[in-house]
Amino acid sequence: MSLANFVKEKRKAVNLTQPELAEKAGVGLRFVRELEQGKQTLRLDKVNQVLRLFGYEAGAVLVNKEHEL
């Protein structure tokens, strides 16, 4: 599942509109719209402001141990 779909599903599950989510997360409405549309370049700190409302946080995840330094 994409981050965009994850956020949209979580928002709808708690019956929030995009403007309500933006206000509660302390981000702009444009940011929420871009997040839910899957924009590729978003600030991670702002993404986490939104995700924290649902008890989640995004971060770096090791996907291949061969690339480990």
Backbone as ProteinMPNN parsed JSONL, in Angstrom:
{"seq_chain_A": "MSLANFVKEKRKAVNLTQPELAEKAGVGLRFVRELEQGKQTLRLDKVNQVLRLFGYEAGAVLVNKEHEL", "coords_chain_A": {"N_chain_A": [[0.859, -1.179, 0.0], [0.545, 2.197, -0.793], [1.976, 5.199, 0.643], [0.343, 7.405, 0.254], [-2.229, 6.244, -0.12], [-2.455, 4.968, 2.346], [-2.552, 7.107, 4.211], [-4.887, 8.396, 3.332], [-6.818, 6.374, 3.737], [-6.646, 6.051, 6.541], [-7.413, 8.606, 7.374], [-10.056, 8.733, 6.425], [-11.147, 6.655, 7.903], [-11.386, 7.708, 10.429], [-13.179, 9.631, 10.016], [-12.421, 12.255, 9.059], [-12.106, 15.296, 7.271], [-10.028, 16.516, 4.583], [-9.264, 19.245, 5.142], [-9.724, 19.261, 7.951], [-7.919, 17.316, 8.85], [-5.506, 18.538, 8.121], [-5.543, 20.779, 9.81], [-5.548, 19.567, 12.402], [-3.099, 18.234, 12.31], [-1.335, 20.272, 12.007], [-0.368, 21.172, 9.601], [-0.391, 22.46, 6.223], [-3.326, 22.651, 4.116], [-2.794, 22.245, 1.41], [-0.486, 20.665, 1.593], [-1.537, 18.263, 2.697], [-3.236, 17.488, 0.625], [-1.348, 17.086, -1.454], [0.148, 15.03, -0.299], [-1.77, 12.948, -0.146], [-2.164, 12.622, -2.826], [0.094, 11.451, -3.651], [2.528, 12.793, -4.099], [5.938, 12.924, -4.892], [8.023, 14.323, -3.656], [8.165, 15.309, -0.595], [8.36, 16.881, 2.596], [9.817, 15.027, 5.148], [9.519, 15.493, 7.902], [7.089, 16.821, 8.033], [5.412, 14.904, 6.926], [5.553, 13.034, 8.966], [4.315, 14.495, 11.002], [1.661, 14.301, 10.241], [1.306, 11.488, 10.168], [1.718, 10.813, 12.867], [-0.67, 11.443, 14.118], [-2.138, 9.196, 13.753], [-0.74, 7.337, 15.092], [1.651, 6.483, 13.945], [4.912, 6.556, 12.317], [7.203, 7.605, 9.838], [10.315, 6.478, 8.49], [13.822, 5.743, 7.9], [14.499, 2.575, 6.499], [16.251, -0.404, 6.462], [16.787, -2.14, 3.561], [18.405, -3.877, 2.172], [20.967, -5.776, 3.195], [23.467, -5.845, 2.042], [24.112, -3.305, 1.291], [24.734, -2.077, 3.592], [26.744, 0.01, 5.635]], "CA_chain_A": [[0.0, 0.0, 0.0], [1.322, 3.435, -0.857], [1.797, 6.15, 1.742], [-0.827, 8.219, -0.091], [-3.445, 5.478, 0.19], [-2.47, 4.728, 3.785], [-3.024, 8.319, 4.892], [-6.276, 8.625, 2.942], [-7.657, 5.389, 4.433], [-6.668, 6.372, 7.976], [-8.209, 9.833, 7.536], [-11.472, 8.404, 6.234], [-11.57, 5.756, 8.985], [-11.733, 8.521, 11.595], [-14.149, 10.628, 9.536], [-11.87, 13.6, 8.961], [-11.927, 15.859, 5.939], [-8.654, 16.965, 4.395], [-8.995, 20.451, 5.946], [-9.673, 18.908, 9.373], [-6.649, 16.629, 9.078], [-4.449, 19.548, 8.04], [-5.587, 21.586, 11.036], [-5.139, 18.755, 13.551], [-1.687, 17.876, 12.179], [-0.528, 21.48, 11.988], [0.217, 21.345, 8.267], [-1.304, 23.127, 5.312], [-4.244, 21.834, 3.32], [-2.084, 21.865, 0.178], [0.393, 19.549, 1.931], [-2.355, 17.052, 2.833], [-3.67, 17.104, -0.721], [-0.197, 16.541, -2.167], [0.466, 13.754, 0.342], [-2.758, 11.957, -0.563], [-2.044, 12.423, -4.271], [1.32, 10.698, -3.889], [3.662, 13.619, -4.532], [7.188, 12.234, -4.584], [8.944, 15.132, -2.856], [7.512, 15.925, 0.56], [9.222, 16.928, 3.783], [9.572, 13.902, 6.045], [9.038, 15.962, 9.202], [5.66, 17.117, 7.904], [4.735, 13.606, 6.758], [5.447, 12.449, 10.302], [3.295, 15.235, 11.763], [0.371, 13.712, 9.87], [1.27, 10.085, 10.578], [1.636, 10.701, 14.332], [-2.078, 11.489, 14.537], [-2.656, 7.828, 13.659], [0.135, 6.462, 15.855], [2.709, 5.961, 13.075], [5.991, 7.45, 11.939], [8.001, 7.116, 8.717], [11.748, 6.641, 8.68], [14.691, 4.903, 7.082], [14.397, 1.138, 6.74], [17.256, -1.146, 5.736], [16.136, -3.076, 2.645], [19.369, -4.821, 1.632], [22.12, -5.733, 4.092], [24.696, -5.676, 1.266], [24.388, -1.878, 1.206], [25.022, -1.578, 4.932], [28.114, 0.517, 5.754]], "C_chain_A": [[0.902, 1.239, 0.0], [1.052, 4.301, 0.372], [0.551, 6.997, 1.503], [-2.122, 7.501, 0.271], [-3.581, 5.21, 1.679], [-3.055, 5.92, 4.527], [-4.5, 8.557, 4.576], [-7.212, 7.655, 3.669], [-7.76, 5.686, 5.92], [-7.537, 7.603, 8.233], [-9.697, 9.519, 7.434], [-12.005, 7.52, 7.353], [-11.972, 6.524, 10.232], [-12.631, 9.703, 11.215], [-13.635, 12.063, 9.576], [-11.845, 14.036, 7.5], [-10.45, 16.235, 5.795], [-8.368, 18.247, 5.18], [-8.897, 20.157, 7.446], [-8.356, 18.221, 9.723], [-5.495, 17.624, 9.073], [-4.392, 20.365, 9.33], [-5.078, 20.798, 12.234], [-3.65, 18.416, 13.517], [-0.774, 19.091, 12.19], [0.228, 21.67, 10.685], [-0.811, 22.031, 7.382], [-2.184, 22.152, 4.549], [-3.568, 21.364, 2.042], [-1.161, 20.681, 0.438], [-0.393, 18.247, 2.021], [-2.804, 16.576, 1.457], [-2.531, 16.477, -1.509], [0.219, 15.189, -1.603], [-0.482, 12.661, -0.147], [-2.746, 11.705, -2.074], [-0.737, 11.719, -4.639], [2.491, 11.503, -4.407], [4.954, 12.99, -4.029], [8.122, 13.01, -3.671], [8.179, 15.89, -1.775], [8.476, 15.907, 1.732], [8.831, 15.828, 4.761], [9.05, 14.357, 7.401], [7.544, 16.268, 9.145], [4.848, 15.843, 7.685], [4.526, 12.983, 8.126], [4.472, 13.202, 11.199], [1.914, 14.643, 11.489], [0.276, 12.281, 10.395], [1.126, 9.911, 12.086], [0.197, 10.769, 14.844], [-2.689, 10.093, 14.567], [-1.764, 6.828, 14.381], [1.264, 5.849, 15.04], [3.782, 7.016, 12.848], [6.754, 6.802, 10.791], [9.469, 7.353, 9.006], [12.521, 5.713, 7.77], [14.568, 3.44, 7.506], [15.445, 0.44, 5.877], [16.574, -2.194, 4.862], [17.089, -4.121, 2.104], [20.647, -4.721, 2.459], [23.433, -5.573, 3.347], [25.092, -4.216, 1.16], [24.716, -1.256, 2.56], [26.484, -1.149, 5.024], [28.79, 0.023, 6.998]], "O_chain_A": [[1.9, 1.295, 0.719], [0.033, 4.15, 1.046], [-0.207, 7.276, 2.432], [-3.007, 8.084, 0.897], [-4.687, 5.221, 2.218], [-3.942, 5.767, 5.367], [-5.277, 8.887, 5.472], [-8.268, 8.055, 4.159], [-8.841, 5.584, 6.5], [-8.304, 7.637, 9.195], [-10.497, 9.978, 8.25], [-13.177, 7.617, 7.716], [-12.803, 6.056, 11.011], [-12.812, 10.641, 11.991], [-14.316, 12.967, 10.06], [-11.591, 13.229, 6.607], [-9.715, 16.265, 6.781], [-7.325, 18.336, 5.828], [-8.067, 20.75, 8.135], [-7.753, 18.504, 10.758], [-4.608, 17.557, 9.924], [-3.314, 20.608, 9.871], [-4.261, 21.304, 13.004], [-3.008, 18.321, 14.564], [0.436, 18.954, 12.366], [1.315, 22.248, 10.658], [-1.974, 22.163, 7.762], [-1.836, 20.986, 4.363], [-3.744, 20.217, 1.631], [-1.058, 19.784, -0.399], [0.038, 17.23, 1.479], [-2.753, 15.381, 1.165], [-2.719, 15.45, -2.162], [0.603, 14.296, -2.359], [-0.041, 11.574, -0.519], [-3.261, 10.689, -2.541], [-0.496, 11.425, -5.81], [3.362, 10.96, -5.087], [5.045, 12.575, -2.874], [8.939, 12.406, -2.976], [7.625, 16.963, -2.014], [9.314, 15.011, 1.841], [7.67, 15.71, 5.154], [8.216, 13.673, 7.996], [6.818, 16.003, 10.103], [3.734, 15.713, 8.194], [3.45, 12.461, 8.417], [3.858, 12.595, 12.077], [1.098, 14.504, 12.401], [-0.729, 11.907, 11.0], [0.483, 8.964, 12.54], [-0.113, 10.208, 15.896], [-3.637, 9.835, 15.309], [-1.988, 5.62, 14.304], [1.785, 4.797, 15.41], [3.595, 8.197, 13.141], [6.931, 5.584, 10.772], [9.83, 8.315, 9.685], [11.939, 4.984, 6.966], [14.536, 3.113, 8.692], [15.509, 0.683, 4.672], [15.854, -3.05, 5.377], [16.642, -5.161, 1.619], [21.331, -3.699, 2.427], [24.434, -5.199, 3.958], [26.266, -3.904, 0.963], [24.948, -0.051, 2.658], [27.369, -1.859, 4.546], [29.947, 0.359, 7.247]]}, "name": "protein", "num_of_chains": 1, "seq": "MSLANFVKEKRKAVNLTQPELAEKAGVGLRFVRELEQGKQTLRLDKVNQVLRLFGYEAGAVLVNKEHEL"}
